[in-house]
């Protein structure tokens, strides 16, 4: 059974700084791989970010949370690796 993909409202501001070709590929990864099996594709985060997972896409990171009972994946942030964790703390 596929997972529903939900996006944090601030994702729109995240993607403004990412090239359109890259965004198209990232969305494809989210819609195909994470919707199918989000646990397999993600790497669990640690410490204060425990319970979240990340997927690497070149220099970008996709951080998300899985709601297993509802079969939903919430995409929290899509950002360049250099500043994603600073920005993530306000969305978690």
PyMOL Python script that loads the backbone (N, CA, C, O; Angstrom):
from pymol import cmd

cmd.read_pdbstr("""\
ATOM      1  N   UNK A   1       0.843  -1.183   0.000  1.00  0.00           N
ATOM      2  CA  UNK A   1       0.000   0.000   0.000  1.00  0.00           C
ATOM      3  C   UNK A   1       0.887   1.245   0.000  1.00  0.00           C
ATOM      4  O   UNK A   1       1.817   1.355   0.799  1.00  0.00           O
ATOM      5  N   UNK A   2       0.596   2.161  -0.885  1.00  0.00           N
ATOM      6  CA  UNK A   2       1.382   3.392  -0.995  1.00  0.00           C
ATOM      7  C   UNK A   2       1.052   4.359   0.123  1.00  0.00           C
ATOM      8  O   UNK A   2      -0.056   4.372   0.658  1.00  0.00           O
ATOM      9  N   UNK A   3       2.032   5.160   0.460  1.00  0.00           N
ATOM     10  CA  UNK A   3       1.868   6.208   1.461  1.00  0.00           C
ATOM     11  C   UNK A   3       1.400   7.486   0.772  1.00  0.00           C
ATOM     12  O   UNK A   3       1.792   7.778  -0.358  1.00  0.00           O
ATOM     13  N   UNK A   4       0.566   8.233   1.460  1.00  0.00           N
ATOM     14  CA  UNK A   4       0.193   9.565   0.985  1.00  0.00           C
ATOM     15  C   UNK A   4       1.336  10.510   1.324  1.00  0.00           C
ATOM     16  O   UNK A   4       1.944  10.405   2.388  1.00  0.00           O
ATOM     17  N   UNK A   5       1.620  11.424   0.421  1.00  0.00           N
ATOM     18  CA  UNK A   5       2.681  12.402   0.635  1.00  0.00           C
ATOM     19  C   UNK A   5       2.051  13.748   0.979  1.00  0.00           C
ATOM     20  O   UNK A   5       1.210  14.261   0.241  1.00  0.00           O
ATOM     21  N   UNK A   6       2.471  14.308   2.104  1.00  0.00           N
ATOM     22  CA  UNK A   6       2.026  15.633   2.531  1.00  0.00           C
ATOM     23  C   UNK A   6       3.255  16.535   2.596  1.00  0.00           C
ATOM     24  O   UNK A   6       4.362  16.075   2.873  1.00  0.00           O
ATOM     25  N   UNK A   7       3.047  17.817   2.339  1.00  0.00           N
ATOM     26  CA  UNK A   7       4.160  18.761   2.352  1.00  0.00           C
ATOM     27  C   UNK A   7       3.926  19.845   3.388  1.00  0.00           C
ATOM     28  O   UNK A   7       2.824  20.382   3.499  1.00  0.00           O
ATOM     29  N   UNK A   8       4.964  20.164   4.147  1.00  0.00           N
ATOM     30  CA  UNK A   8       4.917  21.284   5.085  1.00  0.00           C
ATOM     31  C   UNK A   8       4.664  22.562   4.271  1.00  0.00           C
ATOM     32  O   UNK A   8       5.185  22.687   3.163  1.00  0.00           O
ATOM     33  N   UNK A   9       3.882  23.505   4.792  1.00  0.00           N
ATOM     34  CA  UNK A   9       3.579  24.734   4.037  1.00  0.00           C
ATOM     35  C   UNK A   9       4.819  25.527   3.607  1.00  0.00           C
ATOM     36  O   UNK A   9       4.770  26.227   2.596  1.00  0.00           O
ATOM     37  N   UNK A  10       5.904  25.435   4.335  1.00  0.00           N
ATOM     38  CA  UNK A  10       7.112  26.195   3.993  1.00  0.00           C
ATOM     39  C   UNK A  10       7.939  25.570   2.872  1.00  0.00           C
ATOM     40  O   UNK A  10       8.958  26.135   2.474  1.00  0.00           O
ATOM     41  N   UNK A  11       7.522  24.428   2.364  1.00  0.00           N
ATOM     42  CA  UNK A  11       8.242  23.793   1.255  1.00  0.00           C
ATOM     43  C   UNK A  11       8.289  24.733   0.051  1.00  0.00           C
ATOM     44  O   UNK A  11       9.279  24.748  -0.681  1.00  0.00           O
ATOM     45  N   UNK A  12       7.239  25.509  -0.159  1.00  0.00           N
ATOM     46  CA  UNK A  12       7.224  26.447  -1.298  1.00  0.00           C
ATOM     47  C   UNK A  12       8.407  27.400  -1.242  1.00  0.00           C
ATOM     48  O   UNK A  12       9.029  27.683  -2.266  1.00  0.00           O
ATOM     49  N   UNK A  13       8.717  27.894  -0.060  1.00  0.00           N
ATOM     50  CA  UNK A  13       9.868  28.801   0.050  1.00  0.00           C
ATOM     51  C   UNK A  13      11.187  28.047  -0.114  1.00  0.00           C
ATOM     52  O   UNK A  13      12.168  28.615  -0.592  1.00  0.00           O
ATOM     53  N   UNK A  14      11.217  26.782   0.274  1.00  0.00           N
ATOM     54  CA  UNK A  14      12.433  25.975   0.107  1.00  0.00           C
ATOM     55  C   UNK A  14      12.803  25.836  -1.368  1.00  0.00           C
ATOM     56  O   UNK A  14      13.966  25.992  -1.740  1.00  0.00           O
ATOM     57  N   UNK A  15      11.825  25.546  -2.190  1.00  0.00           N
ATOM     58  CA  UNK A  15      12.130  25.209  -3.582  1.00  0.00           C
ATOM     59  C   UNK A  15      12.422  26.430  -4.455  1.00  0.00           C
ATOM     60  O   UNK A  15      12.886  26.276  -5.585  1.00  0.00           O
ATOM     61  N   UNK A  16      12.164  27.617  -3.959  1.00  0.00           N
ATOM     62  CA  UNK A  16      12.451  28.822  -4.750  1.00  0.00           C
ATOM     63  C   UNK A  16      13.933  28.963  -5.062  1.00  0.00           C
ATOM     64  O   UNK A  16      14.295  29.508  -6.105  1.00  0.00           O
ATOM     65  N   UNK A  17      14.782  28.487  -4.188  1.00  0.00           N
ATOM     66  CA  UNK A  17      16.228  28.642  -4.384  1.00  0.00           C
ATOM     67  C   UNK A  17      16.872  27.436  -5.078  1.00  0.00           C
ATOM     68  O   UNK A  17      18.086  27.416  -5.282  1.00  0.00           O
ATOM     69  N   UNK A  18      16.071  26.439  -5.437  1.00  0.00           N
ATOM     70  CA  UNK A  18      16.601  25.221  -6.058  1.00  0.00           C
ATOM     71  C   UNK A  18      16.297  25.267  -7.557  1.00  0.00           C
ATOM     72  O   UNK A  18      15.178  25.606  -7.942  1.00  0.00           O
ATOM     73  N   UNK A  19      17.277  24.932  -8.413  1.00  0.00           N
ATOM     74  CA  UNK A  19      17.027  24.923  -9.859  1.00  0.00           C
ATOM     75  C   UNK A  19      15.831  24.044 -10.225  1.00  0.00           C
ATOM     76  O   UNK A  19      15.611  22.996  -9.617  1.00  0.00           O
ATOM     77  N   UNK A  20      15.059  24.480 -11.226  1.00  0.00           N
ATOM     78  CA  UNK A  20      13.825  23.778 -11.603  1.00  0.00           C
ATOM     79  C   UNK A  20      14.066  22.324 -12.004  1.00  0.00           C
ATOM     80  O   UNK A  20      13.275  21.447 -11.658  1.00  0.00           O
ATOM     81  N   UNK A  21      15.143  22.066 -12.722  1.00  0.00           N
ATOM     82  CA  UNK A  21      15.435  20.678 -13.115  1.00  0.00           C
ATOM     83  C   UNK A  21      15.665  19.801 -11.887  1.00  0.00           C
ATOM     84  O   UNK A  21      15.212  18.658 -11.833  1.00  0.00           O
ATOM     85  N   UNK A  22      16.358  20.340 -10.923  1.00  0.00           N
ATOM     86  CA  UNK A  22      16.632  19.593  -9.697  1.00  0.00           C
ATOM     87  C   UNK A  22      15.350  19.347  -8.920  1.00  0.00           C
ATOM     88  O   UNK A  22      15.136  18.252  -8.400  1.00  0.00           O
ATOM     89  N   UNK A  23      14.503  20.356  -8.839  1.00  0.00           N
ATOM     90  CA  UNK A  23      13.218  20.202  -8.137  1.00  0.00           C
ATOM     91  C   UNK A  23      12.391  19.100  -8.781  1.00  0.00           C
ATOM     92  O   UNK A  23      11.797  18.283  -8.078  1.00  0.00           O
ATOM     93  N   UNK A  24      12.346  19.068 -10.105  1.00  0.00           N
ATOM     94  CA  UNK A  24      11.572  18.034 -10.799  1.00  0.00           C
ATOM     95  C   UNK A  24      12.079  16.639 -10.423  1.00  0.00           C
ATOM     96  O   UNK A  24      11.284  15.723 -10.215  1.00  0.00           O
ATOM     97  N   UNK A  25      13.389  16.483 -10.338  1.00  0.00           N
ATOM     98  CA  UNK A  25      13.960  15.182  -9.972  1.00  0.00           C
ATOM     99  C   UNK A  25      13.680  14.838  -8.507  1.00  0.00           C
ATOM    100  O   UNK A  25      13.391  13.688  -8.174  1.00  0.00           O
ATOM    101  N   UNK A  26      13.767  15.842  -7.644  1.00  0.00           N
ATOM    102  CA  UNK A  26      13.487  15.617  -6.223  1.00  0.00           C
ATOM    103  C   UNK A  26      12.036  15.195  -6.021  1.00  0.00           C
ATOM    104  O   UNK A  26      11.755  14.260  -5.271  1.00  0.00           O
ATOM    105  N   UNK A  27      11.120  15.884  -6.689  1.00  0.00           N
ATOM    106  CA  UNK A  27       9.693  15.541  -6.581  1.00  0.00           C
ATOM    107  C   UNK A  27       9.456  14.128  -7.094  1.00  0.00           C
ATOM    108  O   UNK A  27       8.653  13.388  -6.526  1.00  0.00           O
ATOM    109  N   UNK A  28      10.144  13.752  -8.156  1.00  0.00           N
ATOM    110  CA  UNK A  28      10.018  12.395  -8.686  1.00  0.00           C
ATOM    111  C   UNK A  28      10.463  11.360  -7.651  1.00  0.00           C
ATOM    112  O   UNK A  28       9.803  10.335  -7.476  1.00  0.00           O
ATOM    113  N   UNK A  29      11.574  11.623  -6.970  1.00  0.00           N
ATOM    114  CA  UNK A  29      12.052  10.718  -5.912  1.00  0.00           C
ATOM    115  C   UNK A  29      11.015  10.611  -4.802  1.00  0.00           C
ATOM    116  O   UNK A  29      10.714   9.516  -4.325  1.00  0.00           O
ATOM    117  N   UNK A  30      10.473  11.747  -4.396  1.00  0.00           N
ATOM    118  CA  UNK A  30       9.475  11.755  -3.319  1.00  0.00           C
ATOM    119  C   UNK A  30       8.243  10.964  -3.725  1.00  0.00           C
ATOM    120  O   UNK A  30       7.785  10.092  -2.985  1.00  0.00           O
ATOM    121  N   UNK A  31       7.712  11.266  -4.892  1.00  0.00           N
ATOM    122  CA  UNK A  31       6.455  10.655  -5.326  1.00  0.00           C
ATOM    123  C   UNK A  31       6.594   9.170  -5.657  1.00  0.00           C
ATOM    124  O   UNK A  31       5.637   8.413  -5.493  1.00  0.00           O
ATOM    125  N   UNK A  32       7.755   8.750  -6.114  1.00  0.00           N
ATOM    126  CA  UNK A  32       7.930   7.348  -6.480  1.00  0.00           C
ATOM    127  C   UNK A  32       8.514   6.510  -5.331  1.00  0.00           C
ATOM    128  O   UNK A  32       7.933   5.502  -4.929  1.00  0.00           O
ATOM    129  N   UNK A  33       9.644   6.933  -4.821  1.00  0.00           N
ATOM    130  CA  UNK A  33      10.340   6.103  -3.836  1.00  0.00           C
ATOM    131  C   UNK A  33       9.767   6.242  -2.430  1.00  0.00           C
ATOM    132  O   UNK A  33       9.499   5.242  -1.763  1.00  0.00           O
ATOM    133  N   UNK A  34       9.581   7.475  -1.982  1.00  0.00           N
ATOM    134  CA  UNK A  34       9.091   7.653  -0.611  1.00  0.00           C
ATOM    135  C   UNK A  34       7.635   7.233  -0.475  1.00  0.00           C
ATOM    136  O   UNK A  34       7.233   6.738   0.579  1.00  0.00           O
ATOM    137  N   UNK A  35       6.847   7.420  -1.508  1.00  0.00           N
ATOM    138  CA  UNK A  35       5.452   6.987  -1.446  1.00  0.00           C
ATOM    139  C   UNK A  35       5.358   5.466  -1.406  1.00  0.00           C
ATOM    140  O   UNK A  35       4.412   4.911  -0.847  1.00  0.00           O
ATOM    141  N   UNK A  36       6.324   4.808  -1.989  1.00  0.00           N
ATOM    142  CA  UNK A  36       6.308   3.349  -2.045  1.00  0.00           C
ATOM    143  C   UNK A  36       6.874   2.710  -0.772  1.00  0.00           C
ATOM    144  O   UNK A  36       6.268   1.799  -0.208  1.00  0.00           O
ATOM    145  N   UNK A  37       8.037   3.192  -0.324  1.00  0.00           N
ATOM    146  CA  UNK A  37       8.676   2.593   0.848  1.00  0.00           C
ATOM    147  C   UNK A  37       9.580   3.622   1.536  1.00  0.00           C
ATOM    148  O   UNK A  37      10.794   3.605   1.329  1.00  0.00           O
ATOM    149  N   UNK A  38       9.017   4.505   2.339  1.00  0.00           N
ATOM    150  CA  UNK A  38       9.806   5.587   2.934  1.00  0.00           C
ATOM    151  C   UNK A  38      10.860   5.123   3.937  1.00  0.00           C
ATOM    152  O   UNK A  38      11.846   5.826   4.160  1.00  0.00           O
ATOM    153  N   UNK A  39      10.674   3.975   4.532  1.00  0.00           N
ATOM    154  CA  UNK A  39      11.655   3.481   5.503  1.00  0.00           C
ATOM    155  C   UNK A  39      12.919   2.994   4.792  1.00  0.00           C
ATOM    156  O   UNK A  39      14.031   3.237   5.259  1.00  0.00           O
ATOM    157  N   UNK A  40      12.746   2.318   3.680  1.00  0.00           N
ATOM    158  CA  UNK A  40      13.879   1.771   2.948  1.00  0.00           C
ATOM    159  C   UNK A  40      14.788   2.872   2.390  1.00  0.00           C
ATOM    160  O   UNK A  40      16.010   2.720   2.396  1.00  0.00           O
ATOM    161  N   UNK A  41      14.224   3.951   1.920  1.00  0.00           N
ATOM    162  CA  UNK A  41      15.003   4.990   1.244  1.00  0.00           C
ATOM    163  C   UNK A  41      15.601   6.011   2.197  1.00  0.00           C
ATOM    164  O   UNK A  41      16.540   6.715   1.825  1.00  0.00           O
ATOM    165  N   UNK A  42      15.088   6.112   3.406  1.00  0.00           N
ATOM    166  CA  UNK A  42      15.557   7.150   4.317  1.00  0.00           C
ATOM    167  C   UNK A  42      16.578   6.666   5.321  1.00  0.00           C
ATOM    168  O   UNK A  42      16.645   5.482   5.651  1.00  0.00           O
ATOM    169  N   UNK A  43      17.370   7.603   5.796  1.00  0.00           N
ATOM    170  CA  UNK A  43      18.328   7.324   6.864  1.00  0.00           C
ATOM    171  C   UNK A  43      17.825   8.027   8.118  1.00  0.00           C
ATOM    172  O   UNK A  43      17.573   9.232   8.088  1.00  0.00           O
ATOM    173  N   UNK A  44      17.676   7.301   9.215  1.00  0.00           N
ATOM    174  CA  UNK A  44      17.175   7.931  10.451  1.00  0.00           C
ATOM    175  C   UNK A  44      18.134   8.999  10.972  1.00  0.00           C
ATOM    176  O   UNK A  44      19.353   8.836  10.924  1.00  0.00           O
ATOM    177  N   UNK A  45      17.567  10.083  11.465  1.00  0.00           N
ATOM    178  CA  UNK A  45      18.359  11.139  12.086  1.00  0.00           C
ATOM    179  C   UNK A  45      18.498  10.850  13.574  1.00  0.00           C
ATOM    180  O   UNK A  45      17.757  10.038  14.129  1.00  0.00           O
ATOM    181  N   UNK A  46      19.448  11.516  14.213  1.00  0.00           N
ATOM    182  CA  UNK A  46      19.761  11.230  15.613  1.00  0.00           C
ATOM    183  C   UNK A  46      19.508  12.435  16.505  1.00  0.00           C
ATOM    184  O   UNK A  46      19.188  13.534  16.050  1.00  0.00           O
ATOM    185  N   UNK A  47      19.665  12.179  17.772  1.00  0.00           N
ATOM    186  CA  UNK A  47      19.633  13.193  18.829  1.00  0.00           C
ATOM    187  C   UNK A  47      18.305  13.948  18.836  1.00  0.00           C
ATOM    188  O   UNK A  47      17.249  13.324  18.938  1.00  0.00           O
ATOM    189  N   UNK A  48      18.336  15.257  18.732  1.00  0.00           N
ATOM    190  CA  UNK A  48      17.092  16.030  18.829  1.00  0.00           C
ATOM    191  C   UNK A  48      16.194  15.828  17.614  1.00  0.00           C
ATOM    192  O   UNK A  48      15.026  16.217  17.641  1.00  0.00           O
ATOM    193  N   UNK A  49      16.717  15.229  16.553  1.00  0.00           N
ATOM    194  CA  UNK A  49      15.933  14.988  15.338  1.00  0.00           C
ATOM    195  C   UNK A  49      15.476  13.532  15.231  1.00  0.00           C
ATOM    196  O   UNK A  49      15.028  13.092  14.172  1.00  0.00           O
ATOM    197  N   UNK A  50      15.592  12.799  16.319  1.00  0.00           N
ATOM    198  CA  UNK A  50      15.167  11.398  16.333  1.00  0.00           C
ATOM    199  C   UNK A  50      13.691  11.315  15.937  1.00  0.00           C
ATOM    200  O   UNK A  50      12.877  12.127  16.376  1.00  0.00           O
ATOM    201  N   UNK A  51      13.360  10.334  15.110  1.00  0.00           N
ATOM    202  CA  UNK A  51      11.997  10.176  14.620  1.00  0.00           C
ATOM    203  C   UNK A  51      11.825  10.720  13.210  1.00  0.00           C
ATOM    204  O   UNK A  51      10.795  10.503  12.573  1.00  0.00           O
ATOM    205  N   UNK A  52      12.844  11.430  12.727  1.00  0.00           N
ATOM    206  CA  UNK A  52      12.826  11.958  11.367  1.00  0.00           C
ATOM    207  C   UNK A  52      13.807  11.160  10.521  1.00  0.00           C
ATOM    208  O   UNK A  52      14.738  10.540  11.035  1.00  0.00           O
ATOM    209  N   UNK A  53      13.577  11.191   9.214  1.00  0.00           N
ATOM    210  CA  UNK A  53      14.478  10.525   8.281  1.00  0.00           C
ATOM    211  C   UNK A  53      14.919  11.521   7.224  1.00  0.00           C
ATOM    212  O   UNK A  53      14.279  12.551   7.016  1.00  0.00           O
ATOM    213  N   UNK A  54      16.030  11.198   6.555  1.00  0.00           N
ATOM    214  CA  UNK A  54      16.504  12.059   5.477  1.00  0.00           C
ATOM    215  C   UNK A  54      16.849  11.223   4.261  1.00  0.00           C
ATOM    216  O   UNK A  54      17.198  10.047   4.362  1.00  0.00           O
ATOM    217  N   UNK A  55      16.740  11.863   3.114  1.00  0.00           N
ATOM    218  CA  UNK A  55      17.189  11.288   1.855  1.00  0.00           C
ATOM    219  C   UNK A  55      18.161  12.289   1.247  1.00  0.00           C
ATOM    220  O   UNK A  55      17.874  13.485   1.196  1.00  0.00           O
ATOM    221  N   UNK A  56      19.297  11.812   0.793  1.00  0.00           N
ATOM    222  CA  UNK A  56      20.265  12.668   0.107  1.00  0.00           C
ATOM    223  C   UNK A  56      19.926  12.715  -1.367  1.00  0.00           C
ATOM    224  O   UNK A  56      19.588  11.700  -1.976  1.00  0.00           O
ATOM    225  N   UNK A  57      20.021  13.907  -1.932  1.00  0.00           N
ATOM    226  CA  UNK A  57      19.851  14.072  -3.374  1.00  0.00           C
ATOM    227  C   UNK A  57      20.904  15.082  -3.824  1.00  0.00           C
ATOM    228  O   UNK A  57      20.651  16.286  -3.846  1.00  0.00           O
ATOM    229  N   UNK A  58      22.073  14.586  -4.178  1.00  0.00           N
ATOM    230  CA  UNK A  58      23.186  15.474  -4.505  1.00  0.00           C
ATOM    231  C   UNK A  58      23.545  16.306  -3.278  1.00  0.00           C
ATOM    232  O   UNK A  58      23.807  15.764  -2.204  1.00  0.00           O
ATOM    233  N   UNK A  59      23.555  17.618  -3.447  1.00  0.00           N
ATOM    234  CA  UNK A  59      23.853  18.522  -2.333  1.00  0.00           C
ATOM    235  C   UNK A  59      22.613  18.880  -1.525  1.00  0.00           C
ATOM    236  O   UNK A  59      22.696  19.669  -0.584  1.00  0.00           O
ATOM    237  N   UNK A  60      21.483  18.317  -1.875  1.00  0.00           N
ATOM    238  CA  UNK A  60      20.225  18.636  -1.193  1.00  0.00           C
ATOM    239  C   UNK A  60      19.803  17.488  -0.288  1.00  0.00           C
ATOM    240  O   UNK A  60      20.178  16.333  -0.492  1.00  0.00           O
ATOM    241  N   UNK A  61      19.019  17.840   0.708  1.00  0.00           N
ATOM    242  CA  UNK A  61      18.480  16.852   1.637  1.00  0.00           C
ATOM    243  C   UNK A  61      16.975  17.024   1.721  1.00  0.00           C
ATOM    244  O   UNK A  61      16.459  18.141   1.689  1.00  0.00           O
ATOM    245  N   UNK A  62      16.286  15.912   1.827  1.00  0.00           N
ATOM    246  CA  UNK A  62      14.841  15.879   2.046  1.00  0.00           C
ATOM    247  C   UNK A  62      14.658  15.263   3.426  1.00  0.00           C
ATOM    248  O   UNK A  62      15.076  14.129   3.661  1.00  0.00           O
ATOM    249  N   UNK A  63      14.042  15.994   4.330  1.00  0.00           N
ATOM    250  CA  UNK A  63      13.805  15.471   5.678  1.00  0.00           C
ATOM    251  C   UNK A  63      12.305  15.274   5.840  1.00  0.00           C
ATOM    252  O   UNK A  63      11.509  16.143   5.483  1.00  0.00           O
ATOM    253  N   UNK A  64      11.934  14.123   6.381  1.00  0.00           N
ATOM    254  CA  UNK A  64      10.518  13.788   6.482  1.00  0.00           C
ATOM    255  C   UNK A  64      10.226  12.967   7.726  1.00  0.00           C
ATOM    256  O   UNK A  64      11.122  12.449   8.393  1.00  0.00           O
ATOM    257  N   UNK A  65       8.940  12.871   8.005  1.00  0.00           N
ATOM    258  CA  UNK A  65       8.449  12.079   9.135  1.00  0.00           C
ATOM    259  C   UNK A  65       7.397  11.114   8.601  1.00  0.00           C
ATOM    260  O   UNK A  65       6.588  11.468   7.743  1.00  0.00           O
ATOM    261  N   UNK A  66       7.421   9.895   9.118  1.00  0.00           N
ATOM    262  CA  UNK A  66       6.459   8.872   8.705  1.00  0.00           C
ATOM    263  C   UNK A  66       5.390   8.721   9.779  1.00  0.00           C
ATOM    264  O   UNK A  66       5.691   8.634  10.969  1.00  0.00           O
ATOM    265  N   UNK A  67       4.144   8.693   9.340  1.00  0.00           N
ATOM    266  CA  UNK A  67       3.013   8.379  10.208  1.00  0.00           C
ATOM    267  C   UNK A  67       2.499   7.022   9.743  1.00  0.00           C
ATOM    268  O   UNK A  67       1.651   6.929   8.856  1.00  0.00           O
ATOM    269  N   UNK A  68       3.030   5.982  10.359  1.00  0.00           N
ATOM    270  CA  UNK A  68       2.811   4.610   9.900  1.00  0.00           C
ATOM    271  C   UNK A  68       1.343   4.202   9.925  1.00  0.00           C
ATOM    272  O   UNK A  68       0.853   3.624   8.955  1.00  0.00           O
ATOM    273  N   UNK A  69       0.641   4.484  10.996  1.00  0.00           N
ATOM    274  CA  UNK A  69      -0.759   4.045  11.101  1.00  0.00           C
ATOM    275  C   UNK A  69      -1.633   4.666  10.024  1.00  0.00           C
ATOM    276  O   UNK A  69      -2.537   4.016   9.499  1.00  0.00           O
ATOM    277  N   UNK A  70      -1.364   5.928   9.694  1.00  0.00           N
ATOM    278  CA  UNK A  70      -2.162   6.620   8.673  1.00  0.00           C
ATOM    279  C   UNK A  70      -1.603   6.414   7.268  1.00  0.00           C
ATOM    280  O   UNK A  70      -2.218   6.831   6.287  1.00  0.00           O
ATOM    281  N   UNK A  71      -0.442   5.774   7.172  1.00  0.00           N
ATOM    282  CA  UNK A  71       0.252   5.580   5.887  1.00  0.00           C
ATOM    283  C   UNK A  71       0.485   6.925   5.202  1.00  0.00           C
ATOM    284  O   UNK A  71       0.138   7.122   4.037  1.00  0.00           O
ATOM    285  N   UNK A  72       1.090   7.855   5.972  1.00  0.00           N
ATOM    286  CA  UNK A  72       1.385   9.185   5.450  1.00  0.00           C
ATOM    287  C   UNK A  72       2.848   9.522   5.686  1.00  0.00           C
ATOM    288  O   UNK A  72       3.459   9.087   6.662  1.00  0.00           O
ATOM    289  N   UNK A  73       3.389  10.305   4.769  1.00  0.00           N
ATOM    290  CA  UNK A  73       4.746  10.830   4.890  1.00  0.00           C
ATOM    291  C   UNK A  73       4.637  12.346   4.808  1.00  0.00           C
ATOM    292  O   UNK A  73       4.089  12.886   3.847  1.00  0.00           O
ATOM    293  N   UNK A  74       5.160  13.025   5.815  1.00  0.00           N
ATOM    294  CA  UNK A  74       5.166  14.487   5.828  1.00  0.00           C
ATOM    295  C   UNK A  74       6.566  14.964   5.467  1.00  0.00           C
ATOM    296  O   UNK A  74       7.523  14.728   6.203  1.00  0.00           O
ATOM    297  N   UNK A  75       6.674  15.634   4.328  1.00  0.00           N
ATOM    298  CA  UNK A  75       7.942  16.219   3.908  1.00  0.00           C
ATOM    299  C   UNK A  75       8.088  17.536   4.661  1.00  0.00           C
ATOM    300  O   UNK A  75       7.313  18.468   4.448  1.00  0.00           O
ATOM    301  N   UNK A  76       9.079  17.608   5.539  1.00  0.00           N
ATOM    302  CA  UNK A  76       9.253  18.782   6.395  1.00  0.00           C
ATOM    303  C   UNK A  76      10.085  19.878   5.754  1.00  0.00           C
ATOM    304  O   UNK A  76       9.791  21.064   5.908  1.00  0.00           O
ATOM    305  N   UNK A  77      11.123  19.478   5.035  1.00  0.00           N
ATOM    306  CA  UNK A  77      12.033  20.485   4.484  1.00  0.00           C
ATOM    307  C   UNK A  77      12.837  19.888   3.331  1.00  0.00           C
ATOM    308  O   UNK A  77      13.188  18.708   3.348  1.00  0.00           O
ATOM    309  N   UNK A  78      13.120  20.716   2.337  1.00  0.00           N
ATOM    310  CA  UNK A  78      14.004  20.362   1.228  1.00  0.00           C
ATOM    311  C   UNK A  78      14.968  21.537   1.105  1.00  0.00           C
ATOM    312  O   UNK A  78      14.569  22.639   0.730  1.00  0.00           O
ATOM    313  N   UNK A  79      16.222  21.299   1.418  1.00  0.00           N
ATOM    314  CA  UNK A  79      17.200  22.397   1.427  1.00  0.00           C
ATOM    315  C   UNK A  79      18.588  21.878   1.071  1.00  0.00           C
ATOM    316  O   UNK A  79      18.845  20.674   1.062  1.00  0.00           O
ATOM    317  N   UNK A  80      19.461  22.818   0.782  1.00  0.00           N
ATOM    318  CA  UNK A  80      20.872  22.506   0.569  1.00  0.00           C
ATOM    319  C   UNK A  80      21.449  21.975   1.881  1.00  0.00           C
ATOM    320  O   UNK A  80      21.048  22.410   2.960  1.00  0.00           O
ATOM    321  N   UNK A  81      22.357  21.068   1.790  1.00  0.00           N
ATOM    322  CA  UNK A  81      22.905  20.414   2.984  1.00  0.00           C
ATOM    323  C   UNK A  81      23.595  21.376   3.936  1.00  0.00           C
ATOM    324  O   UNK A  81      23.696  21.091   5.129  1.00  0.00           O
ATOM    325  N   UNK A  82      24.070  22.508   3.435  1.00  0.00           N
ATOM    326  CA  UNK A  82      24.807  23.434   4.305  1.00  0.00           C
ATOM    327  C   UNK A  82      23.926  24.142   5.318  1.00  0.00           C
ATOM    328  O   UNK A  82      24.414  24.564   6.367  1.00  0.00           O
ATOM    329  N   UNK A  83      22.634  24.281   5.029  1.00  0.00           N
ATOM    330  CA  UNK A  83      21.789  25.024   5.976  1.00  0.00           C
ATOM    331  C   UNK A  83      20.494  24.325   6.374  1.00  0.00           C
ATOM    332  O   UNK A  83      19.652  24.924   7.043  1.00  0.00           O
ATOM    333  N   UNK A  84      20.327  23.093   5.981  1.00  0.00           N
ATOM    334  CA  UNK A  84      19.055  22.413   6.249  1.00  0.00           C
ATOM    335  C   UNK A  84      18.797  22.220   7.745  1.00  0.00           C
ATOM    336  O   UNK A  84      17.665  22.391   8.198  1.00  0.00           O
ATOM    337  N   UNK A  85      19.806  21.876   8.501  1.00  0.00           N
ATOM    338  CA  UNK A  85      19.565  21.543   9.906  1.00  0.00           C
ATOM    339  C   UNK A  85      19.295  22.780  10.759  1.00  0.00           C
ATOM    340  O   UNK A  85      18.595  22.697  11.769  1.00  0.00           O
ATOM    341  N   UNK A  86      19.846  23.926  10.360  1.00  0.00           N
ATOM    342  CA  UNK A  86      19.527  25.184  11.051  1.00  0.00           C
ATOM    343  C   UNK A  86      18.059  25.548  10.836  1.00  0.00           C
ATOM    344  O   UNK A  86      17.368  25.957  11.769  1.00  0.00           O
ATOM    345  N   UNK A  87      17.597  25.395   9.606  1.00  0.00           N
ATOM    346  CA  UNK A  87      16.215  25.744   9.263  1.00  0.00           C
ATOM    347  C   UNK A  87      15.217  24.724   9.804  1.00  0.00           C
ATOM    348  O   UNK A  87      14.081  25.074  10.122  1.00  0.00           O
ATOM    349  N   UNK A  88      15.632  23.487   9.908  1.00  0.00           N
ATOM    350  CA  UNK A  88      14.735  22.408  10.323  1.00  0.00           C
ATOM    351  C   UNK A  88      14.232  22.575  11.747  1.00  0.00           C
ATOM    352  O   UNK A  88      13.096  22.205  12.042  1.00  0.00           O
ATOM    353  N   UNK A  89      15.032  23.112  12.614  1.00  0.00           N
ATOM    354  CA  UNK A  89      14.635  23.220  14.023  1.00  0.00           C
ATOM    355  C   UNK A  89      13.354  24.026  14.212  1.00  0.00           C
ATOM    356  O   UNK A  89      12.629  23.802  15.181  1.00  0.00           O
ATOM    357  N   UNK A  90      13.064  24.948  13.320  1.00  0.00           N
ATOM    358  CA  UNK A  90      11.840  25.741  13.443  1.00  0.00           C
ATOM    359  C   UNK A  90      10.611  25.013  12.898  1.00  0.00           C
ATOM    360  O   UNK A  90       9.485  25.452  13.134  1.00  0.00           O
ATOM    361  N   UNK A  91      10.802  23.922  12.182  1.00  0.00           N
ATOM    362  CA  UNK A  91       9.673  23.188  11.585  1.00  0.00           C
ATOM    363  C   UNK A  91       9.342  21.905  12.301  1.00  0.00           C
ATOM    364  O   UNK A  91       8.282  21.322  12.072  1.00  0.00           O
ATOM    365  N   UNK A  92      10.206  21.465  13.141  1.00  0.00           N
ATOM    366  CA  UNK A  92      10.057  20.158  13.764  1.00  0.00           C
ATOM    367  C   UNK A  92       9.012  20.162  14.833  1.00  0.00           C
ATOM    368  O   UNK A  92       8.765  19.131  15.458  1.00  0.00           O
TER     369      UNK A  92
END
""", "prot")
cmd.dss("prot")
cmd.show_as("cartoon", "prot")
cmd.util.cbc("prot")
cmd.orient("prot")
